Amino acid sequence: MTRAEFFQRQLGALLKDLPAGTRLPPVRTLLKEYHISLTTFNKAVKHFKDAGRLRAIHGSGIYVDKLPEKIGGEPVEVVNILFFGYRSSLTSEGFIRSLSNLLGLQLSLAGMSATFTLFPPEASLEAVKQKLKKMRPQAVITINMYNPGITQYLRSRGIPYICITPAHPADQEYSLYLDDASIMKQILDYLTKLGHRHICYIHGVSTQWYLRWEHIREREFYRCCTMHNIVPNLNLVRFGNFSPEGSAAAIREILNQGCKFTAVIADDHIVSGVYRELARAGLRIPEDVSVIGINDLELACHLLPPLTTVRNSTEELARLAVAGLVRRIAGETDFTIPPLPVELIVRDSATKCSSIQSG
């Protein structure tokens, strides 16, 4: 844990014990007590101001604000987090589990607690609505919501909500999206700069349900290939079935068909299957095949070799979701949230394409 994260947690714990209207100690006192810089202090204060827990009065000081309240004065103490997917995503290491934990932390720092409800992808809209009627939520954060009828229902009941990466095609209000187009552009720009032109893409475009981000990434893969004068080989574009076993099977099938490739793109949570299958085939990473992931999960830097991947800040995603929800609780309606920026993190799993590889 960094010093900034430690101080943020300490300040959050302090705010829980202080009544609204309490003035914080002088800045100089806090800097000395917690051994932090002014930059670290300002970053933490901005976080709690965005979450509605602190307010600054010019020339007077920084004060504890009251807990977020819905219009009409009803305080929001519990936020229901609705995840649309399978339980394995919550129990295994990956993006969803990390995001869920960070949402709980951010809500706690904002003075609220979280409850989690799982809806499988095949759950009908009516089943979700019936469950929500029984739950009677004060406020809601959805993850991977697949049916706009759900937000229509929440809106009709006056329930504040924020959606994280909705799965359906149309843009939704009060929603946070990753910059999925930039993810694929950064990867293809980097691989082509290294000389790769035979690129394998293990995707998550399912025939069972629509996942917006997977379709955007697949579309951008083809568009970026065209921009770099590459004719995509459809035999190198395969469904990874959301698991290491699925990605391993996809690579095995490609190799068995004798298709040549010098680079592989796959999500971090399934990329271990790619590593395993390439090793089984006697192919070295990155000497024979370069590999690039998506998400920069914790496991990425522990793979051998450490994985070059595109990072999306799960911490920032959780922070923006809670800050947006606080604004919705307060009755704000006229705001949008820009796509979350992403960044290519270069490690050791990708290198220049040699003439032997490309031949």
C-alpha positions as CSV (number, residue, x, y, z in Angstrom):
1,M,0.0,0.0,0.0
2,T,1.4,3.4,-1.0
3,R,1.6,6.3,1.5
4,A,-1.1,8.1,-0.4
5,E,-3.5,5.1,-0.2
6,F,-2.7,4.7,3.5
7,F,-3.5,8.4,4.2
8,Q,-6.7,8.2,2.3
9,R,-7.8,5.2,4.4
10,Q,-6.8,7.0,7.6
11,L,-8.7,10.1,6.6
12,G,-11.7,8.1,5.7
13,A,-11.7,6.4,9.1
14,L,-11.4,9.9,10.7
15,L,-14.3,11.3,8.8
16,K,-16.6,8.4,10.0
17,D,-16.0,9.5,13.6
18,L,-16.6,13.2,13.1
19,P,-20.0,14.8,12.9
20,A,-21.0,17.0,10.0
21,G,-19.7,20.6,10.3
22,T,-16.5,19.6,12.2
23,R,-13.5,21.5,11.0
24,L,-10.4,19.4,10.2
25,P,-7.1,20.2,11.9
26,P,-4.8,22.7,10.1
27,V,-3.1,21.3,7.0
28,R,0.3,21.8,8.5
29,T,-0.7,19.6,11.5
30,L,-2.0,16.8,9.3
31,L,1.1,16.9,7.1
32,K,3.3,16.5,10.1
33,E,1.2,13.9,11.9
34,Y,0.9,11.6,8.9
35,H,4.3,12.3,7.3
36,I,2.9,13.1,4.0
37,S,3.5,15.7,1.3
38,L,1.0,18.5,0.4
39,T,0.4,16.8,-3.0
40,T,-0.6,13.6,-1.2
41,F,-2.9,15.6,1.1
42,N,-4.5,17.5,-1.7
43,K,-5.2,14.3,-3.7
44,A,-7.0,12.7,-0.7
45,V,-9.0,15.8,0.0
46,K,-10.1,16.0,-3.6
47,H,-11.3,12.4,-3.4
48,F,-13.5,13.1,-0.4
49,K,-14.7,16.4,-1.8
50,D,-15.8,14.6,-5.0
51,A,-17.5,12.0,-2.8
52,G,-19.4,14.7,-0.9
53,R,-17.6,14.0,2.4
54,L,-15.6,17.2,2.7
55,R,-16.1,20.9,1.7
56,A,-13.6,23.7,1.7
57,I,-14.6,27.2,2.7
58,H,-12.2,29.8,1.5
59,G,-10.3,31.6,4.3
60,S,-11.9,29.3,6.9
61,G,-10.8,25.7,6.5
62,I,-11.9,22.2,5.4
63,Y,-15.1,20.8,7.0
64,V,-16.7,17.4,7.3
65,D,-19.9,17.3,5.1
66,K,-23.0,15.3,5.9
67,L,-23.6,11.9,4.3
68,P,-25.1,11.9,0.8
69,E,-28.8,12.5,1.0
70,K,-31.5,11.8,-1.6
71,I,-33.7,14.7,-2.6
72,G,-36.2,15.0,0.3
73,G,-33.6,14.5,3.0
74,E,-33.4,10.7,3.2
75,P,-29.8,9.7,3.9
76,V,-28.3,6.9,1.8
77,E,-26.6,4.4,4.0
78,V,-26.5,1.3,1.7
79,V,-25.8,1.0,-2.0
80,N,-26.8,-2.1,-3.9
81,I,-24.1,-3.2,-6.4
82,L,-25.8,-5.4,-9.1
83,F,-23.4,-7.6,-11.1
84,F,-24.7,-9.2,-14.3
85,G,-22.5,-12.2,-14.9
86,Y,-21.4,-15.5,-13.4
87,R,-20.3,-16.2,-9.8
88,S,-16.8,-17.3,-11.0
89,S,-16.1,-13.7,-12.0
90,L,-16.6,-12.6,-8.4
91,T,-14.7,-15.5,-6.8
92,S,-11.7,-15.8,-9.1
93,E,-8.9,-13.2,-9.6
94,G,-9.8,-10.8,-12.3
95,F,-11.2,-7.4,-13.2
96,I,-14.7,-7.9,-11.7
97,R,-13.5,-9.1,-8.4
98,S,-11.0,-6.3,-8.1
99,L,-13.6,-3.7,-9.1
100,S,-16.1,-5.0,-6.6
101,N,-13.6,-4.8,-3.8
102,L,-12.6,-1.3,-4.7
103,L,-16.2,-0.1,-5.0
104,G,-16.8,-1.4,-1.5
105,L,-13.8,0.6,-0.3
106,Q,-14.8,3.8,-2.1
107,L,-18.4,3.6,-0.7
108,S,-17.0,3.1,2.7
109,L,-14.8,6.1,2.4
110,A,-17.9,8.1,1.3
111,G,-19.7,6.9,4.4
112,M,-21.9,4.2,2.8
113,S,-21.8,0.5,2.8
114,A,-22.3,-2.0,-0.1
115,T,-24.3,-5.1,-0.7
116,F,-23.8,-7.3,-3.8
117,T,-26.4,-9.1,-5.8
118,L,-25.6,-11.4,-8.7
119,F,-27.8,-11.8,-11.7
120,P,-26.8,-14.5,-14.3
121,P,-26.8,-13.3,-17.9
122,E,-29.8,-15.3,-18.7
123,A,-32.0,-13.7,-16.0
124,S,-35.1,-12.0,-17.6
125,L,-35.9,-8.4,-17.1
126,E,-39.0,-9.3,-15.2
127,A,-37.0,-11.5,-12.8
128,V,-34.6,-8.6,-12.2
129,K,-37.4,-6.2,-11.6
130,Q,-39.1,-8.6,-9.1
131,K,-35.9,-8.9,-7.2
132,L,-35.4,-5.1,-7.1
133,K,-38.9,-4.7,-5.8
134,K,-38.1,-7.0,-2.8
135,M,-34.7,-5.3,-2.2
136,R,-36.1,-1.7,-2.3
137,P,-32.6,-0.2,-2.9
138,Q,-31.8,3.3,-1.8
139,A,-29.2,3.7,-4.6
140,V,-27.6,1.3,-7.2
141,I,-24.4,0.7,-9.1
142,T,-24.6,-1.8,-11.9
143,I,-21.8,-3.7,-13.5
144,N,-22.1,-5.1,-17.0
145,M,-25.9,-4.4,-17.1
146,Y,-27.3,-5.9,-20.3
147,N,-30.9,-4.6,-20.5
148,P,-31.8,-0.8,-20.6
149,G,-35.1,-1.7,-19.2
150,I,-33.4,-2.1,-15.8
151,T,-32.3,1.6,-15.7
152,Q,-35.8,2.6,-16.9
153,Y,-37.2,0.8,-13.9
154,L,-34.8,2.4,-11.5
155,R,-35.6,5.9,-13.0
156,S,-39.3,5.3,-12.7
157,R,-38.8,4.5,-9.0
158,G,-36.6,7.6,-8.4
159,I,-33.6,5.4,-7.4
160,P,-30.2,7.0,-8.1
161,Y,-27.9,4.8,-10.1
162,I,-24.6,4.7,-12.0
163,C,-23.8,2.0,-14.6
164,I,-20.3,0.6,-15.0
165,T,-19.5,-0.8,-18.5
166,P,-23.1,-1.5,-19.6
167,A,-23.1,-4.5,-21.9
168,H,-25.7,-3.4,-24.5
169,P,-24.9,-1.4,-27.6
170,A,-26.5,2.0,-27.1
171,D,-24.7,4.7,-25.0
172,Q,-26.4,5.0,-21.6
173,E,-26.7,8.1,-19.4
174,Y,-24.8,8.1,-16.1
175,S,-22.5,5.3,-17.3
176,L,-18.8,4.7,-17.2
177,Y,-17.0,3.1,-20.1
178,L,-13.4,2.1,-20.8
179,D,-11.9,3.6,-23.9
180,D,-12.1,0.2,-25.7
181,A,-11.2,1.7,-29.1
182,S,-8.0,3.1,-27.7
183,I,-7.1,-0.3,-26.1
184,M,-6.9,-2.0,-29.4
185,K,-5.3,1.0,-31.2
186,Q,-2.4,1.1,-28.7
187,I,-1.8,-2.6,-29.0
188,L,-1.8,-2.7,-32.8
189,D,0.3,0.5,-33.0
190,Y,2.9,-1.2,-30.7
191,L,2.9,-4.6,-32.4
192,T,3.2,-3.1,-35.9
193,K,6.0,-0.9,-34.7
194,L,7.8,-4.0,-33.7
195,G,7.3,-5.5,-37.1
196,H,4.4,-7.9,-36.4
197,R,1.9,-8.5,-39.2
198,H,0.6,-12.1,-38.4
199,I,-1.4,-11.3,-35.3
200,C,-3.7,-13.7,-33.4
201,Y,-6.6,-12.2,-31.4
202,I,-8.3,-14.3,-28.8
203,H,-11.6,-12.4,-28.1
204,G,-14.7,-12.7,-26.0
205,V,-17.4,-12.1,-28.6
206,S,-20.0,-14.7,-27.6
207,T,-22.9,-16.1,-29.5
208,Q,-24.9,-16.3,-26.3
209,W,-25.1,-12.7,-25.2
210,Y,-23.9,-9.2,-26.4
211,L,-20.9,-7.7,-24.6
212,R,-20.4,-4.1,-25.9
213,W,-16.7,-3.9,-25.1
214,E,-15.8,-7.2,-26.8
215,H,-17.6,-6.1,-30.0
216,I,-15.9,-2.7,-30.0
217,R,-12.5,-4.3,-29.5
218,E,-13.1,-6.8,-32.3
219,R,-14.2,-4.0,-34.6
220,E,-11.2,-1.9,-33.7
221,F,-8.9,-4.9,-34.2
222,Y,-10.0,-5.1,-37.9
223,R,-10.0,-1.4,-38.4
224,C,-6.5,-1.0,-37.0
225,C,-5.2,-3.9,-39.1
226,T,-6.6,-2.1,-42.1
227,M,-4.9,1.2,-41.0
228,H,-1.6,-0.6,-40.9
229,N,-2.1,-2.3,-44.3
230,I,-2.6,-5.7,-42.7
231,V,-5.1,-8.2,-44.2
232,P,-6.5,-9.9,-41.1
233,N,-6.4,-13.7,-41.2
234,L,-9.7,-14.9,-39.9
235,N,-8.2,-18.2,-38.9
236,L,-6.2,-16.2,-36.3
237,V,-9.3,-14.6,-34.7
238,R,-10.8,-17.0,-32.2
239,F,-13.2,-17.1,-29.2
240,G,-11.4,-17.7,-25.9
241,N,-14.5,-18.7,-23.9
242,F,-13.6,-16.3,-21.0
243,S,-11.2,-18.8,-19.5
244,P,-7.5,-19.9,-19.6
245,E,-8.7,-23.3,-20.8
246,G,-10.6,-21.7,-23.6
247,S,-7.7,-19.5,-24.7
248,A,-5.4,-22.6,-24.6
249,A,-7.9,-24.5,-26.8
250,A,-8.0,-21.7,-29.3
251,I,-4.2,-21.5,-29.6
252,R,-4.0,-25.3,-29.9
253,E,-6.5,-25.3,-32.7
254,I,-4.7,-22.6,-34.6
255,L,-1.4,-24.4,-34.3
256,N,-2.9,-27.7,-35.3
257,Q,-4.2,-26.0,-38.5
258,G,-0.7,-24.9,-39.3
259,C,-1.5,-21.2,-39.2
260,K,1.5,-18.9,-38.7
261,F,1.4,-16.0,-36.2
262,T,4.1,-14.0,-34.4
263,A,1.9,-12.2,-31.8
264,V,-1.1,-12.9,-29.6
265,I,-3.6,-10.5,-28.0
266,A,-5.7,-11.9,-25.1
267,D,-7.3,-10.6,-21.9
268,D,-5.1,-10.9,-18.8
269,H,-7.5,-13.2,-17.1
270,I,-7.2,-15.8,-19.9
271,V,-3.7,-15.2,-21.0
272,S,-2.2,-17.9,-18.8
273,G,-3.7,-20.4,-21.1
274,V,-1.9,-18.8,-24.0
275,Y,1.4,-19.0,-22.2
276,R,0.8,-22.6,-21.3
277,E,-0.2,-23.7,-24.8
278,L,2.7,-21.9,-26.5
279,A,5.1,-23.5,-24.0
280,R,3.6,-27.0,-24.8
281,A,4.2,-26.3,-28.5
282,G,7.9,-25.4,-27.8
283,L,7.3,-21.7,-28.6
284,R,9.1,-19.2,-26.5
285,I,7.7,-15.8,-25.3
286,P,8.8,-13.3,-26.7
287,E,11.5,-14.8,-28.8
288,D,9.1,-16.8,-31.0
289,V,5.7,-15.3,-30.2
290,S,5.0,-11.9,-28.6
291,V,2.0,-11.7,-26.2
292,I,0.0,-8.6,-25.1
293,G,-2.8,-8.6,-22.6
294,I,-5.7,-6.3,-21.6
295,N,-6.5,-5.0,-18.1
296,D,-3.1,-5.2,-16.3
297,L,-4.4,-7.4,-13.5
298,E,-2.0,-8.2,-10.6
299,L,-1.0,-11.5,-12.1
300,A,0.4,-9.7,-15.2
301,C,3.7,-8.8,-13.6
302,H,4.1,-12.3,-12.0
303,L,3.9,-14.2,-15.3
304,L,7.2,-15.4,-16.8
305,P,8.0,-13.3,-18.8
306,P,6.0,-10.4,-17.2
307,L,3.1,-9.5,-19.5
308,T,3.0,-6.4,-21.6
309,T,-0.6,-5.2,-21.3
310,V,-3.0,-2.3,-21.5
311,R,-3.8,-0.8,-18.1
312,N,-7.2,0.6,-17.2
313,S,-7.2,2.0,-13.7
314,T,-9.8,0.0,-11.7
315,E,-9.2,2.3,-8.8
316,E,-10.1,5.3,-10.8
317,L,-13.1,3.5,-12.3
318,A,-14.4,2.8,-8.8
319,R,-13.7,6.3,-7.6
320,L,-15.5,7.9,-10.5
321,A,-18.5,5.6,-10.1
322,V,-19.0,6.5,-6.4
323,A,-18.4,10.2,-7.1
324,G,-20.9,10.1,-9.9
325,L,-23.4,8.2,-7.6
326,V,-23.1,10.9,-4.9
327,R,-23.9,13.5,-7.5
328,R,-27.0,11.5,-8.6
329,I,-28.1,11.1,-5.0
330,A,-27.9,14.9,-4.6
331,G,-30.2,15.3,-7.6
332,E,-27.7,16.3,-10.3
333,T,-28.8,15.2,-13.7
334,D,-26.8,17.3,-16.2
335,F,-23.4,15.6,-16.3
336,T,-21.6,13.0,-18.3
337,I,-18.5,10.9,-17.5
338,P,-15.8,10.7,-20.2
339,P,-14.4,7.2,-21.1
340,L,-11.7,6.1,-18.7
341,P,-8.2,6.5,-20.3
342,V,-6.0,3.5,-20.8
343,E,-2.3,3.0,-21.0
344,L,0.0,0.5,-22.6
345,I,2.4,-1.0,-19.9
346,V,5.5,-2.4,-21.6
347,R,7.1,-5.3,-19.9
348,D,8.9,-8.4,-21.3
349,S,6.4,-10.4,-23.3
350,A,6.6,-8.6,-26.6
351,T,9.6,-7.9,-28.8
352,K,10.7,-7.2,-32.3
353,C,9.5,-9.7,-34.9
354,S,12.5,-11.4,-36.4
355,S,12.8,-12.5,-40.0
356,I,12.7,-16.2,-38.8
357,Q,9.4,-15.6,-37.0
358,S,7.8,-13.8,-39.9
359,G,9.0,-16.2,-42.5
